[in-house]
Amino acid sequence: MPSEKPEAEQCHQIEGRYANYFQVGHNAFEFALDFGQLYANGSEGHIHTRIITSPSYMKAFLQTLTASIGGYEKDFGEIRGVHAATEDVPAAR
């Protein structure tokens, strides 16, 4: 039987990537979630990760994400939308 690595050791193997750009696509059999970065200078965004999953796991993911956002907002207040968050920022001159 293969030995299992301790959870702390497994976490060190996970690579974190920042994403501020998302796309979601689907067909009859699966969902594709693309994560990437979009830059303020207007250059084209870069997709760095694609997750492909079944409709049932996508629905479970949505439920998990909805619950997590609810918990965050309970602790820290309502999350403003992306456009609302940038409306107060003066344009660069």
PDB file of N, CA, C and O in Angstrom, chain B, residues numbered from 101:
ATOM      1  N   MET B 101       0.848  -1.172   0.000  1.00  0.00           N
ATOM      2  CA  MET B 101       0.000   0.000   0.000  1.00  0.00           C
ATOM      3  C   MET B 101       0.901   1.245   0.000  1.00  0.00           C
ATOM      4  O   MET B 101       1.812   1.353   0.820  1.00  0.00           O
ATOM      5  N   PRO B 102       0.642   2.183  -0.923  1.00  0.00           N
ATOM      6  CA  PRO B 102       1.483   3.378  -0.953  1.00  0.00           C
ATOM      7  C   PRO B 102       1.262   4.230   0.291  1.00  0.00           C
ATOM      8  O   PRO B 102       0.144   4.349   0.792  1.00  0.00           O
ATOM      9  N   SER B 103       2.351   4.820   0.777  1.00  0.00           N
ATOM     10  CA  SER B 103       2.211   5.670   1.965  1.00  0.00           C
ATOM     11  C   SER B 103       1.651   7.026   1.549  1.00  0.00           C
ATOM     12  O   SER B 103       1.999   7.564   0.498  1.00  0.00           O
ATOM     13  N   GLU B 104       0.787   7.560   2.387  1.00  0.00           N
ATOM     14  CA  GLU B 104       0.186   8.862   2.111  1.00  0.00           C
ATOM     15  C   GLU B 104       1.022   9.941   2.772  1.00  0.00           C
ATOM     16  O   GLU B 104       1.510   9.766   3.889  1.00  0.00           O
ATOM     17  N   LYS B 105       1.183  11.064   2.074  1.00  0.00           N
ATOM     18  CA  LYS B 105       1.946  12.176   2.607  1.00  0.00           C
ATOM     19  C   LYS B 105       1.080  12.953   3.596  1.00  0.00           C
ATOM     20  O   LYS B 105      -0.133  13.053   3.410  1.00  0.00           O
ATOM     21  N   PRO B 106       1.688  13.499   4.635  1.00  0.00           N
ATOM     22  CA  PRO B 106       0.933  14.325   5.579  1.00  0.00           C
ATOM     23  C   PRO B 106       0.322  15.524   4.854  1.00  0.00           C
ATOM     24  O   PRO B 106       0.868  16.012   3.864  1.00  0.00           O
ATOM     25  N   GLU B 107      -0.815  15.986   5.362  1.00  0.00           N
ATOM     26  CA  GLU B 107      -1.531  17.095   4.726  1.00  0.00           C
ATOM     27  C   GLU B 107      -0.649  18.334   4.577  1.00  0.00           C
ATOM     28  O   GLU B 107      -0.698  19.000   3.543  1.00  0.00           O
ATOM     29  N   ALA B 108       0.152  18.653   5.587  1.00  0.00           N
ATOM     30  CA  ALA B 108       1.017  19.835   5.510  1.00  0.00           C
ATOM     31  C   ALA B 108       1.996  19.718   4.360  1.00  0.00           C
ATOM     32  O   ALA B 108       2.275  20.706   3.682  1.00  0.00           O
ATOM     33  N   GLU B 109       2.518  18.529   4.133  1.00  0.00           N
ATOM     34  CA  GLU B 109       3.463  18.321   3.039  1.00  0.00           C
ATOM     35  C   GLU B 109       2.757  18.460   1.692  1.00  0.00           C
ATOM     36  O   GLU B 109       3.338  19.000   0.750  1.00  0.00           O
ATOM     37  N   GLN B 110       1.525  17.986   1.583  1.00  0.00           N
ATOM     38  CA  GLN B 110       0.772  18.111   0.341  1.00  0.00           C
ATOM     39  C   GLN B 110       0.520  19.573   0.004  1.00  0.00           C
ATOM     40  O   GLN B 110       0.574  19.942  -1.169  1.00  0.00           O
ATOM     41  N   CYS B 111       0.247  20.417   0.996  1.00  0.00           N
ATOM     42  CA  CYS B 111      -0.023  21.836   0.770  1.00  0.00           C
ATOM     43  C   CYS B 111       1.173  22.546   0.168  1.00  0.00           C
ATOM     44  O   CYS B 111       0.995  23.484  -0.610  1.00  0.00           O
ATOM     45  N   HIS B 112       2.370  22.134   0.498  1.00  0.00           N
ATOM     46  CA  HIS B 112       3.563  22.775  -0.043  1.00  0.00           C
ATOM     47  C   HIS B 112       3.728  22.483  -1.532  1.00  0.00           C
ATOM     48  O   HIS B 112       4.495  23.164  -2.213  1.00  0.00           O
ATOM     49  N   GLN B 113       3.026  21.492  -2.038  1.00  0.00           N
ATOM     50  CA  GLN B 113       3.129  21.141  -3.445  1.00  0.00           C
ATOM     51  C   GLN B 113       2.098  21.871  -4.302  1.00  0.00           C
ATOM     52  O   GLN B 113       2.154  21.778  -5.529  1.00  0.00           O
ATOM     53  N   ILE B 114       1.169  22.587  -3.699  1.00  0.00           N
ATOM     54  CA  ILE B 114       0.126  23.292  -4.427  1.00  0.00           C
ATOM     55  C   ILE B 114       0.651  24.661  -4.835  1.00  0.00           C
ATOM     56  O   ILE B 114       1.151  25.418  -4.004  1.00  0.00           O
ATOM     57  N   GLU B 115       0.532  24.968  -6.118  1.00  0.00           N
ATOM     58  CA  GLU B 115       0.976  26.265  -6.624  1.00  0.00           C
ATOM     59  C   GLU B 115      -0.199  27.234  -6.662  1.00  0.00           C
ATOM     60  O   GLU B 115      -1.220  26.939  -7.283  1.00  0.00           O
ATOM     61  N   GLY B 116      -0.073  28.368  -6.017  1.00  0.00           N
ATOM     62  CA  GLY B 116      -1.111  29.389  -6.043  1.00  0.00           C
ATOM     63  C   GLY B 116      -0.899  30.319  -7.226  1.00  0.00           C
ATOM     64  O   GLY B 116       0.230  30.716  -7.514  1.00  0.00           O
ATOM     65  N   ARG B 117      -1.976  30.667  -7.906  1.00  0.00           N
ATOM     66  CA  ARG B 117      -1.904  31.601  -9.038  1.00  0.00           C
ATOM     67  C   ARG B 117      -2.959  32.673  -8.833  1.00  0.00           C
ATOM     68  O   ARG B 117      -4.094  32.357  -8.477  1.00  0.00           O
ATOM     69  N   TYR B 118      -2.609  33.932  -9.051  1.00  0.00           N
ATOM     70  CA  TYR B 118      -3.552  35.038  -8.954  1.00  0.00           C
ATOM     71  C   TYR B 118      -4.383  35.094 -10.225  1.00  0.00           C
ATOM     72  O   TYR B 118      -3.856  34.916 -11.323  1.00  0.00           O
ATOM     73  N   ALA B 119      -5.684  35.342 -10.081  1.00  0.00           N
ATOM     74  CA  ALA B 119      -6.564  35.471 -11.244  1.00  0.00           C
ATOM     75  C   ALA B 119      -7.514  36.645 -11.033  1.00  0.00           C
ATOM     76  O   ALA B 119      -8.136  36.775  -9.978  1.00  0.00           O
ATOM     77  N   ASN B 120      -7.615  37.495 -12.047  1.00  0.00           N
ATOM     78  CA  ASN B 120      -8.603  38.570 -12.030  1.00  0.00           C
ATOM     79  C   ASN B 120      -9.416  38.551 -13.328  1.00  0.00           C
ATOM     80  O   ASN B 120     -10.124  39.505 -13.651  1.00  0.00           O
ATOM     81  N   TYR B 121      -9.296  37.451 -14.057  1.00  0.00           N
ATOM     82  CA  TYR B 121     -10.006  37.269 -15.321  1.00  0.00           C
ATOM     83  C   TYR B 121     -10.517  35.832 -15.369  1.00  0.00           C
ATOM     84  O   TYR B 121      -9.769  34.886 -15.121  1.00  0.00           O
ATOM     85  N   PHE B 122     -11.797  35.681 -15.691  1.00  0.00           N
ATOM     86  CA  PHE B 122     -12.418  34.358 -15.681  1.00  0.00           C
ATOM     87  C   PHE B 122     -13.310  34.199 -16.901  1.00  0.00           C
ATOM     88  O   PHE B 122     -13.948  35.153 -17.346  1.00  0.00           O
ATOM     89  N   GLN B 123     -13.348  33.008 -17.427  1.00  0.00           N
ATOM     90  CA  GLN B 123     -14.293  32.649 -18.483  1.00  0.00           C
ATOM     91  C   GLN B 123     -14.870  31.290 -18.128  1.00  0.00           C
ATOM     92  O   GLN B 123     -14.184  30.439 -17.564  1.00  0.00           O
ATOM     93  N   VAL B 124     -16.132  31.098 -18.464  1.00  0.00           N
ATOM     94  CA  VAL B 124     -16.775  29.808 -18.247  1.00  0.00           C
ATOM     95  C   VAL B 124     -17.457  29.397 -19.530  1.00  0.00           C
ATOM     96  O   VAL B 124     -18.187  30.180 -20.137  1.00  0.00           O
ATOM     97  N   GLY B 125     -17.217  28.169 -19.939  1.00  0.00           N
ATOM     98  CA  GLY B 125     -17.884  27.617 -21.107  1.00  0.00           C
ATOM     99  C   GLY B 125     -18.468  26.262 -20.759  1.00  0.00           C
ATOM    100  O   GLY B 125     -18.108  25.660 -19.747  1.00  0.00           O
ATOM    101  N   HIS B 126     -19.361  25.792 -21.594  1.00  0.00           N
ATOM    102  CA  HIS B 126     -19.947  24.475 -21.328  1.00  0.00           C
ATOM    103  C   HIS B 126     -20.447  23.850 -22.622  1.00  0.00           C
ATOM    104  O   HIS B 126     -20.689  24.535 -23.617  1.00  0.00           O
ATOM    105  N   ASN B 127     -20.593  22.552 -22.580  1.00  0.00           N
ATOM    106  CA  ASN B 127     -21.306  21.804 -23.601  1.00  0.00           C
ATOM    107  C   ASN B 127     -22.220  20.840 -22.854  1.00  0.00           C
ATOM    108  O   ASN B 127     -22.410  20.982 -21.646  1.00  0.00           O
ATOM    109  N   ALA B 128     -22.777  19.882 -23.540  1.00  0.00           N
ATOM    110  CA  ALA B 128     -23.732  18.977 -22.895  1.00  0.00           C
ATOM    111  C   ALA B 128     -23.088  18.089 -21.826  1.00  0.00           C
ATOM    112  O   ALA B 128     -23.792  17.539 -20.979  1.00  0.00           O
ATOM    113  N   PHE B 129     -21.767  17.942 -21.856  1.00  0.00           N
ATOM    114  CA  PHE B 129     -21.109  16.965 -20.994  1.00  0.00           C
ATOM    115  C   PHE B 129     -20.184  17.535 -19.932  1.00  0.00           C
ATOM    116  O   PHE B 129     -19.858  16.847 -18.965  1.00  0.00           O
ATOM    117  N   GLU B 130     -19.749  18.803 -20.097  1.00  0.00           N
ATOM    118  CA  GLU B 130     -18.758  19.338 -19.165  1.00  0.00           C
ATOM    119  C   GLU B 130     -18.770  20.868 -19.145  1.00  0.00           C
ATOM    120  O   GLU B 130     -19.297  21.524 -20.044  1.00  0.00           O
ATOM    121  N   PHE B 131     -18.169  21.403 -18.088  1.00  0.00           N
ATOM    122  CA  PHE B 131     -17.933  22.834 -17.953  1.00  0.00           C
ATOM    123  C   PHE B 131     -16.428  23.061 -18.027  1.00  0.00           C
ATOM    124  O   PHE B 131     -15.645  22.240 -17.549  1.00  0.00           O
ATOM    125  N   ALA B 132     -16.034  24.159 -18.618  1.00  0.00           N
ATOM    126  CA  ALA B 132     -14.629  24.569 -18.653  1.00  0.00           C
ATOM    127  C   ALA B 132     -14.522  25.929 -17.985  1.00  0.00           C
ATOM    128  O   ALA B 132     -15.191  26.880 -18.387  1.00  0.00           O
ATOM    129  N   LEU B 133     -13.682  26.018 -16.968  1.00  0.00           N
ATOM    130  CA  LEU B 133     -13.439  27.277 -16.259  1.00  0.00           C
ATOM    131  C   LEU B 133     -12.015  27.715 -16.563  1.00  0.00           C
ATOM    132  O   LEU B 133     -11.065  26.990 -16.268  1.00  0.00           O
ATOM    133  N   ASP B 134     -11.863  28.888 -17.146  1.00  0.00           N
ATOM    134  CA  ASP B 134     -10.550  29.449 -17.446  1.00  0.00           C
ATOM    135  C   ASP B 134     -10.245  30.558 -16.452  1.00  0.00           C
ATOM    136  O   ASP B 134     -11.100  31.397 -16.169  1.00  0.00           O
ATOM    137  N   PHE B 135      -9.038  30.560 -15.927  1.00  0.00           N
ATOM    138  CA  PHE B 135      -8.579  31.561 -14.974  1.00  0.00           C
ATOM    139  C   PHE B 135      -7.334  32.223 -15.547  1.00  0.00           C
ATOM    140  O   PHE B 135      -6.475  31.550 -16.115  1.00  0.00           O
ATOM    141  N   GLY B 136      -7.237  33.538 -15.400  1.00  0.00           N
ATOM    142  CA  GLY B 136      -6.068  34.229 -15.930  1.00  0.00           C
ATOM    143  C   GLY B 136      -5.919  35.612 -15.351  1.00  0.00           C
ATOM    144  O   GLY B 136      -6.549  35.970 -14.356  1.00  0.00           O
ATOM    145  N   GLN B 137      -5.061  36.387 -16.005  1.00  0.00           N
ATOM    146  CA  GLN B 137      -4.799  37.750 -15.587  1.00  0.00           C
ATOM    147  C   GLN B 137      -5.071  38.690 -16.745  1.00  0.00           C
ATOM    148  O   GLN B 137      -4.703  38.422 -17.889  1.00  0.00           O
ATOM    149  N   LEU B 138      -5.721  39.796 -16.425  1.00  0.00           N
ATOM    150  CA  LEU B 138      -5.988  40.862 -17.374  1.00  0.00           C
ATOM    151  C   LEU B 138      -5.274  42.088 -16.833  1.00  0.00           C
ATOM    152  O   LEU B 138      -5.380  42.403 -15.648  1.00  0.00           O
ATOM    153  N   TYR B 139      -4.555  42.772 -17.691  1.00  0.00           N
ATOM    154  CA  TYR B 139      -3.721  43.879 -17.243  1.00  0.00           C
ATOM    155  C   TYR B 139      -4.367  45.224 -17.551  1.00  0.00           C
ATOM    156  O   TYR B 139      -5.062  45.363 -18.557  1.00  0.00           O
ATOM    157  N   ALA B 140      -4.141  46.212 -16.693  1.00  0.00           N
ATOM    158  CA  ALA B 140      -4.769  47.527 -16.810  1.00  0.00           C
ATOM    159  C   ALA B 140      -4.326  48.292 -18.046  1.00  0.00           C
ATOM    160  O   ALA B 140      -5.050  49.175 -18.506  1.00  0.00           O
ATOM    161  N   ASN B 141      -3.170  47.985 -18.592  1.00  0.00           N
ATOM    162  CA  ASN B 141      -2.671  48.743 -19.738  1.00  0.00           C
ATOM    163  C   ASN B 141      -3.389  48.379 -21.043  1.00  0.00           C
ATOM    164  O   ASN B 141      -3.018  48.865 -22.111  1.00  0.00           O
ATOM    165  N   GLY B 142      -4.399  47.540 -20.959  1.00  0.00           N
ATOM    166  CA  GLY B 142      -5.181  47.198 -22.146  1.00  0.00           C
ATOM    167  C   GLY B 142      -4.615  46.055 -22.950  1.00  0.00           C
ATOM    168  O   GLY B 142      -5.214  45.649 -23.945  1.00  0.00           O
ATOM    169  N   SER B 143      -3.475  45.525 -22.545  1.00  0.00           N
ATOM    170  CA  SER B 143      -2.932  44.389 -23.286  1.00  0.00           C
ATOM    171  C   SER B 143      -3.823  43.164 -23.081  1.00  0.00           C
ATOM    172  O   SER B 143      -4.595  43.096 -22.125  1.00  0.00           O
ATOM    173  N   GLU B 144      -3.708  42.235 -23.959  1.00  0.00           N
ATOM    174  CA  GLU B 144      -4.553  41.048 -23.919  1.00  0.00           C
ATOM    175  C   GLU B 144      -4.282  40.245 -22.647  1.00  0.00           C
ATOM    176  O   GLU B 144      -3.142  40.143 -22.196  1.00  0.00           O
ATOM    177  N   GLY B 145      -5.330  39.685 -22.085  1.00  0.00           N
ATOM    178  CA  GLY B 145      -5.196  38.866 -20.886  1.00  0.00           C
ATOM    179  C   GLY B 145      -4.483  37.561 -21.175  1.00  0.00           C
ATOM    180  O   GLY B 145      -4.330  37.162 -22.330  1.00  0.00           O
ATOM    181  N   HIS B 146      -4.057  36.911 -20.129  1.00  0.00           N
ATOM    182  CA  HIS B 146      -3.345  35.637 -20.240  1.00  0.00           C
ATOM    183  C   HIS B 146      -4.068  34.586 -19.409  1.00  0.00           C
ATOM    184  O   HIS B 146      -4.165  34.723 -18.189  1.00  0.00           O
ATOM    185  N   ILE B 147      -4.572  33.546 -20.051  1.00  0.00           N
ATOM    186  CA  ILE B 147      -5.188  32.421 -19.339  1.00  0.00           C
ATOM    187  C   ILE B 147      -4.067  31.492 -18.887  1.00  0.00           C
ATOM    188  O   ILE B 147      -3.258  31.054 -19.705  1.00  0.00           O
ATOM    189  N   HIS B 148      -4.012  31.190 -17.601  1.00  0.00           N
ATOM    190  CA  HIS B 148      -2.955  30.308 -17.100  1.00  0.00           C
ATOM    191  C   HIS B 148      -3.469  28.972 -16.589  1.00  0.00           C
ATOM    192  O   HIS B 148      -2.679  28.044 -16.414  1.00  0.00           O
ATOM    193  N   THR B 149      -4.769  28.845 -16.344  1.00  0.00           N
ATOM    194  CA  THR B 149      -5.295  27.590 -15.802  1.00  0.00           C
ATOM    195  C   THR B 149      -6.663  27.306 -16.393  1.00  0.00           C
ATOM    196  O   THR B 149      -7.501  28.201 -16.500  1.00  0.00           O
ATOM    197  N   ARG B 150      -6.886  26.058 -16.777  1.00  0.00           N
ATOM    198  CA  ARG B 150      -8.210  25.620 -17.235  1.00  0.00           C
ATOM    199  C   ARG B 150      -8.612  24.406 -16.403  1.00  0.00           C
ATOM    200  O   ARG B 150      -7.862  23.436 -16.288  1.00  0.00           O
ATOM    201  N   ILE B 151      -9.809  24.480 -15.827  1.00  0.00           N
ATOM    202  CA  ILE B 151     -10.385  23.375 -15.072  1.00  0.00           C
ATOM    203  C   ILE B 151     -11.578  22.860 -15.870  1.00  0.00           C
ATOM    204  O   ILE B 151     -12.446  23.640 -16.261  1.00  0.00           O
ATOM    205  N   ILE B 152     -11.624  21.576 -16.108  1.00  0.00           N
ATOM    206  CA  ILE B 152     -12.746  20.963 -16.812  1.00  0.00           C
ATOM    207  C   ILE B 152     -13.397  19.974 -15.857  1.00  0.00           C
ATOM    208  O   ILE B 152     -12.725  19.132 -15.261  1.00  0.00           O
ATOM    209  N   THR B 153     -14.723  20.087 -15.719  1.00  0.00           N
ATOM    210  CA  THR B 153     -15.430  19.233 -14.766  1.00  0.00           C
ATOM    211  C   THR B 153     -16.837  18.917 -15.271  1.00  0.00           C
ATOM    212  O   THR B 153     -17.328  19.543 -16.210  1.00  0.00           O
ATOM    213  N   SER B 154     -17.457  17.962 -14.649  1.00  0.00           N
ATOM    214  CA  SER B 154     -18.802  17.542 -15.046  1.00  0.00           C
ATOM    215  C   SER B 154     -19.844  18.530 -14.521  1.00  0.00           C
ATOM    216  O   SER B 154     -19.571  19.280 -13.584  1.00  0.00           O
ATOM    217  N   PRO B 155     -21.044  18.533 -15.126  1.00  0.00           N
ATOM    218  CA  PRO B 155     -22.102  19.422 -14.632  1.00  0.00           C
ATOM    219  C   PRO B 155     -22.425  19.221 -13.149  1.00  0.00           C
ATOM    220  O   PRO B 155     -22.664  20.198 -12.438  1.00  0.00           O
ATOM    221  N   SER B 156     -22.437  17.985 -12.673  1.00  0.00           N
ATOM    222  CA  SER B 156     -22.770  17.762 -11.258  1.00  0.00           C
ATOM    223  C   SER B 156     -21.696  18.319 -10.329  1.00  0.00           C
ATOM    224  O   SER B 156     -22.028  18.876  -9.283  1.00  0.00           O
ATOM    225  N   TYR B 157     -20.420  18.184 -10.682  1.00  0.00           N
ATOM    226  CA  TYR B 157     -19.368  18.764  -9.857  1.00  0.00           C
ATOM    227  C   TYR B 157     -19.340  20.279  -9.977  1.00  0.00           C
ATOM    228  O   TYR B 157     -18.974  20.967  -9.024  1.00  0.00           O
ATOM    229  N   MET B 158     -19.723  20.811 -11.135  1.00  0.00           N
ATOM    230  CA  MET B 158     -19.802  22.260 -11.294  1.00  0.00           C
ATOM    231  C   MET B 158     -20.875  22.833 -10.368  1.00  0.00           C
ATOM    232  O   MET B 158     -20.676  23.881  -9.753  1.00  0.00           O
ATOM    233  N   LYS B 159     -22.006  22.147 -10.274  1.00  0.00           N
ATOM    234  CA  LYS B 159     -23.076  22.607  -9.383  1.00  0.00           C
ATOM    235  C   LYS B 159     -22.613  22.540  -7.931  1.00  0.00           C
ATOM    236  O   LYS B 159     -22.906  23.447  -7.152  1.00  0.00           O
ATOM    237  N   ALA B 160     -21.900  21.492  -7.557  1.00  0.00           N
ATOM    238  CA  ALA B 160     -21.362  21.391  -6.195  1.00  0.00           C
ATOM    239  C   ALA B 160     -20.353  22.511  -5.939  1.00  0.00           C
ATOM    240  O   ALA B 160     -20.320  23.077  -4.846  1.00  0.00           O
ATOM    241  N   PHE B 161     -19.532  22.832  -6.939  1.00  0.00           N
ATOM    242  CA  PHE B 161     -18.571  23.926  -6.828  1.00  0.00           C
ATOM    243  C   PHE B 161     -19.302  25.248  -6.605  1.00  0.00           C
ATOM    244  O   PHE B 161     -18.905  26.042  -5.752  1.00  0.00           O
ATOM    245  N   LEU B 162     -20.368  25.485  -7.367  1.00  0.00           N
ATOM    246  CA  LEU B 162     -21.154  26.712  -7.220  1.00  0.00           C
ATOM    247  C   LEU B 162     -21.755  26.818  -5.816  1.00  0.00           C
ATOM    248  O   LEU B 162     -21.738  27.892  -5.215  1.00  0.00           O
ATOM    249  N   GLN B 163     -22.279  25.718  -5.297  1.00  0.00           N
ATOM    250  CA  GLN B 163     -22.852  25.728  -3.953  1.00  0.00           C
ATOM    251  C   GLN B 163     -21.777  26.017  -2.900  1.00  0.00           C
ATOM    252  O   GLN B 163     -22.020  26.761  -1.951  1.00  0.00           O
ATOM    253  N   THR B 164     -20.602  25.434  -3.069  1.00  0.00           N
ATOM    254  CA  THR B 164     -19.490  25.666  -2.148  1.00  0.00           C
ATOM    255  C   THR B 164     -19.035  27.122  -2.215  1.00  0.00           C
ATOM    256  O   THR B 164     -18.790  27.750  -1.185  1.00  0.00           O
ATOM    257  N   LEU B 165     -18.923  27.653  -3.427  1.00  0.00           N
ATOM    258  CA  LEU B 165     -18.502  29.040  -3.610  1.00  0.00           C
ATOM    259  C   LEU B 165     -19.529  30.016  -3.027  1.00  0.00           C
ATOM    260  O   LEU B 165     -19.159  30.998  -2.383  1.00  0.00           O
ATOM    261  N   THR B 166     -20.806  29.747  -3.251  1.00  0.00           N
ATOM    262  CA  THR B 166     -21.879  30.593  -2.707  1.00  0.00           C
ATOM    263  C   THR B 166     -21.835  30.609  -1.183  1.00  0.00           C
ATOM    264  O   THR B 166     -21.968  31.668  -0.571  1.00  0.00           O
ATOM    265  N   ALA B 167     -21.650  29.441  -0.567  1.00  0.00           N
ATOM    266  CA  ALA B 167     -21.566  29.373   0.895  1.00  0.00           C
ATOM    267  C   ALA B 167     -20.329  30.110   1.404  1.00  0.00           C
ATOM    268  O   ALA B 167     -20.390  30.784   2.432  1.00  0.00           O
ATOM    269  N   SER B 168     -19.224  29.990   0.704  1.00  0.00           N
ATOM    270  CA  SER B 168     -17.996  30.660   1.118  1.00  0.00           C
ATOM    271  C   SER B 168     -18.130  32.178   1.020  1.00  0.00           C
ATOM    272  O   SER B 168     -17.673  32.898   1.908  1.00  0.00           O
ATOM    273  N   ILE B 169     -18.749  32.666  -0.045  1.00  0.00           N
ATOM    274  CA  ILE B 169     -18.968  34.107  -0.189  1.00  0.00           C
ATOM    275  C   ILE B 169     -19.902  34.607   0.917  1.00  0.00           C
ATOM    276  O   ILE B 169     -19.682  35.683   1.474  1.00  0.00           O
ATOM    277  N   GLY B 170     -20.933  33.839   1.233  1.00  0.00           N
ATOM    278  CA  GLY B 170     -21.835  34.208   2.321  1.00  0.00           C
ATOM    279  C   GLY B 170     -21.095  34.339   3.641  1.00  0.00           C
ATOM    280  O   GLY B 170     -21.332  35.283   4.394  1.00  0.00           O
ATOM    281  N   GLY B 171     -20.204  33.404   3.926  1.00  0.00           N
ATOM    282  CA  GLY B 171     -19.407  33.468   5.152  1.00  0.00           C
ATOM    283  C   GLY B 171     -18.470  34.660   5.169  1.00  0.00           C
ATOM    284  O   GLY B 171     -18.315  35.326   6.192  1.00  0.00           O
ATOM    285  N   TYR B 172     -17.847  34.925   4.035  1.00  0.00           N
ATOM    286  CA  TYR B 172     -16.951  36.082   3.924  1.00  0.00           C
ATOM    287  C   TYR B 172     -17.714  37.372   4.195  1.00  0.00           C
ATOM    288  O   TYR B 172     -17.264  38.216   4.970  1.00  0.00           O
ATOM    289  N   GLU B 173     -18.884  37.523   3.546  1.00  0.00           N
ATOM    290  CA  GLU B 173     -19.668  38.747   3.718  1.00  0.00           C
ATOM    291  C   GLU B 173     -20.198  38.886   5.142  1.00  0.00           C
ATOM    292  O   GLU B 173     -20.343  40.003   5.640  1.00  0.00           O
ATOM    293  N   LYS B 174     -20.485  37.784   5.789  1.00  0.00           N
ATOM    294  CA  LYS B 174     -20.915  37.823   7.192  1.00  0.00           C
ATOM    295  C   LYS B 174     -19.788  38.364   8.068  1.00  0.00           C
ATOM    296  O   LYS B 174     -20.025  39.152   8.985  1.00  0.00           O
ATOM    297  N   ASP B 175     -18.559  37.933   7.777  1.00  0.00           N
ATOM    298  CA  ASP B 175     -17.406  38.351   8.571  1.00  0.00           C
ATOM    299  C   ASP B 175     -16.898  39.749   8.223  1.00  0.00           C
ATOM    300  O   ASP B 175     -16.482  40.494   9.111  1.00  0.00           O
ATOM    301  N   PHE B 176     -16.928  40.111   6.937  1.00  0.00           N
ATOM    302  CA  PHE B 176     -16.247  41.326   6.488  1.00  0.00           C
ATOM    303  C   PHE B 176     -17.140  42.349   5.796  1.00  0.00           C
ATOM    304  O   PHE B 176     -16.665  43.429   5.444  1.00  0.00           O
ATOM    305  N   GLY B 177     -18.409  42.044   5.591  1.00  0.00           N
ATOM    306  CA  GLY B 177     -19.303  42.969   4.913  1.00  0.00           C
ATOM    307  C   GLY B 177     -19.471  42.613   3.443  1.00  0.00           C
ATOM    308  O   GLY B 177     -18.743  41.787   2.892  1.00  0.00           O
ATOM    309  N   GLU B 178     -20.441  43.255   2.834  1.00  0.00           N
ATOM    310  CA  GLU B 178     -20.797  42.941   1.453  1.00  0.00           C
ATOM    311  C   GLU B 178     -19.635  43.206   0.500  1.00  0.00           C
ATOM    312  O   GLU B 178     -18.932  44.209   0.620  1.00  0.00           O
ATOM    313  N   ILE B 179     -19.451  42.308  -0.430  1.00  0.00           N
ATOM    314  CA  ILE B 179     -18.431  42.468  -1.462  1.00  0.00           C
ATOM    315  C   ILE B 179     -19.012  43.343  -2.566  1.00  0.00           C
ATOM    316  O   ILE B 179     -20.081  43.059  -3.106  1.00  0.00           O
ATOM    317  N   ARG B 180     -18.300  44.397  -2.886  1.00  0.00           N
ATOM    318  CA  ARG B 180     -18.731  45.256  -3.983  1.00  0.00           C
ATOM    319  C   ARG B 180     -18.344  44.608  -5.303  1.00  0.00           C
ATOM    320  O   ARG B 180     -17.325  43.924  -5.395  1.00  0.00           O
ATOM    321  N   GLY B 181     -19.160  44.828  -6.319  1.00  0.00           N
ATOM    322  CA  GLY B 181     -18.853  44.296  -7.642  1.00  0.00           C
ATOM    323  C   GLY B 181     -17.586  44.919  -8.204  1.00  0.00           C
ATOM    324  O   GLY B 181     -17.150  45.970  -7.734  1.00  0.00           O
ATOM    325  N   VAL B 182     -17.005  44.294  -9.185  1.00  0.00           N
ATOM    326  CA  VAL B 182     -15.762  44.774  -9.783  1.00  0.00           C
ATOM    327  C   VAL B 182     -15.923  46.201 -10.293  1.00  0.00           C
ATOM    328  O   VAL B 182     -15.059  47.045 -10.056  1.00  0.00           O
ATOM    329  N   HIS B 183     -17.016  46.474 -10.988  1.00  0.00           N
ATOM    330  CA  HIS B 183     -17.218  47.813 -11.538  1.00  0.00           C
ATOM    331  C   HIS B 183     -17.454  48.827 -10.429  1.00  0.00           C
ATOM    332  O   HIS B 183     -16.966  49.954 -10.518  1.00  0.00           O
ATOM    333  N   ALA B 184     -18.180  48.459  -9.397  1.00  0.00           N
ATOM    334  CA  ALA B 184     -18.424  49.360  -8.273  1.00  0.00           C
ATOM    335  C   ALA B 184     -17.124  49.656  -7.528  1.00  0.00           C
ATOM    336  O   ALA B 184     -16.924  50.771  -7.046  1.00  0.00           O
ATOM    337  N   ALA B 185     -16.255  48.678  -7.435  1.00  0.00           N
ATOM    338  CA  ALA B 185     -14.997  48.854  -6.713  1.00  0.00           C
ATOM    339  C   ALA B 185     -14.062  49.802  -7.445  1.00  0.00           C
ATOM    340  O   ALA B 185     -13.224  50.440  -6.807  1.00  0.00           O
ATOM    341  N   THR B 186     -14.176  49.916  -8.759  1.00  0.00           N
ATOM    342  CA  THR B 186     -13.271  50.773  -9.517  1.00  0.00           C
ATOM    343  C   THR B 186     -13.874  52.138  -9.821  1.00  0.00           C
ATOM    344  O   THR B 186     -13.164  53.015 -10.312  1.00  0.00           O
ATOM    345  N   GLU B 187     -15.155  52.348  -9.545  1.00  0.00           N
ATOM    346  CA  GLU B 187     -15.796  53.633  -9.844  1.00  0.00           C
ATOM    347  C   GLU B 187     -15.215  54.758  -9.005  1.00  0.00           C
ATOM    348  O   GLU B 187     -15.158  55.898  -9.466  1.00  0.00           O
ATOM    349  N   ASP B 188     -14.780  54.466  -7.777  1.00  0.00           N
ATOM    350  CA  ASP B 188     -14.252  55.504  -6.890  1.00  0.00           C
ATOM    351  C   ASP B 188     -12.782  55.814  -7.151  1.00  0.00           C
ATOM    352  O   ASP B 188     -12.233  56.762  -6.588  1.00  0.00           O
ATOM    353  N   VAL B 189     -12.153  55.023  -7.996  1.00  0.00           N
ATOM    354  CA  VAL B 189     -10.731  55.212  -8.265  1.00  0.00           C
ATOM    355  C   VAL B 189     -10.584  56.222  -9.397  1.00  0.00           C
ATOM    356  O   VAL B 189     -11.117  56.005 -10.485  1.00  0.00           O
ATOM    357  N   PRO B 190      -9.864  57.331  -9.159  1.00  0.00           N
ATOM    358  CA  PRO B 190      -9.705  58.320 -10.212  1.00  0.00           C
ATOM    359  C   PRO B 190      -8.883  57.750 -11.378  1.00  0.00           C
ATOM    360  O   PRO B 190      -7.968  56.952 -11.171  1.00  0.00           O
ATOM    361  N   ALA B 191      -9.214  58.163 -12.581  1.00  0.00           N
ATOM    362  CA  ALA B 191      -8.495  57.706 -13.759  1.00  0.00           C
ATOM    363  C   ALA B 191      -7.086  58.259 -13.749  1.00  0.00           C
ATOM    364  O   ALA B 191      -6.854  59.383 -13.305  1.00  0.00           O
ATOM    365  N   ALA B 192      -6.147  57.468 -14.240  1.00  0.00           N
ATOM    366  CA  ALA B 192      -4.747  57.916 -14.326  1.00  0.00           C
ATOM    367  C   ALA B 192      -4.650  58.999 -15.386  1.00  0.00           C
ATOM    368  O   ALA B 192      -5.308  58.924 -16.423  1.00  0.00           O
ATOM    369  N   ARG B 193      -3.832  59.997 -15.123  1.00  0.00           N
ATOM    370  CA  ARG B 193      -3.651  61.102 -16.093  1.00  0.00           C
ATOM    371  C   ARG B 193      -2.249  61.158 -16.568  1.00  0.00           C
ATOM    372  O   ARG B 193      -1.906  62.016 -17.382  1.00  0.00           O
TER     373      ARG B 193
END
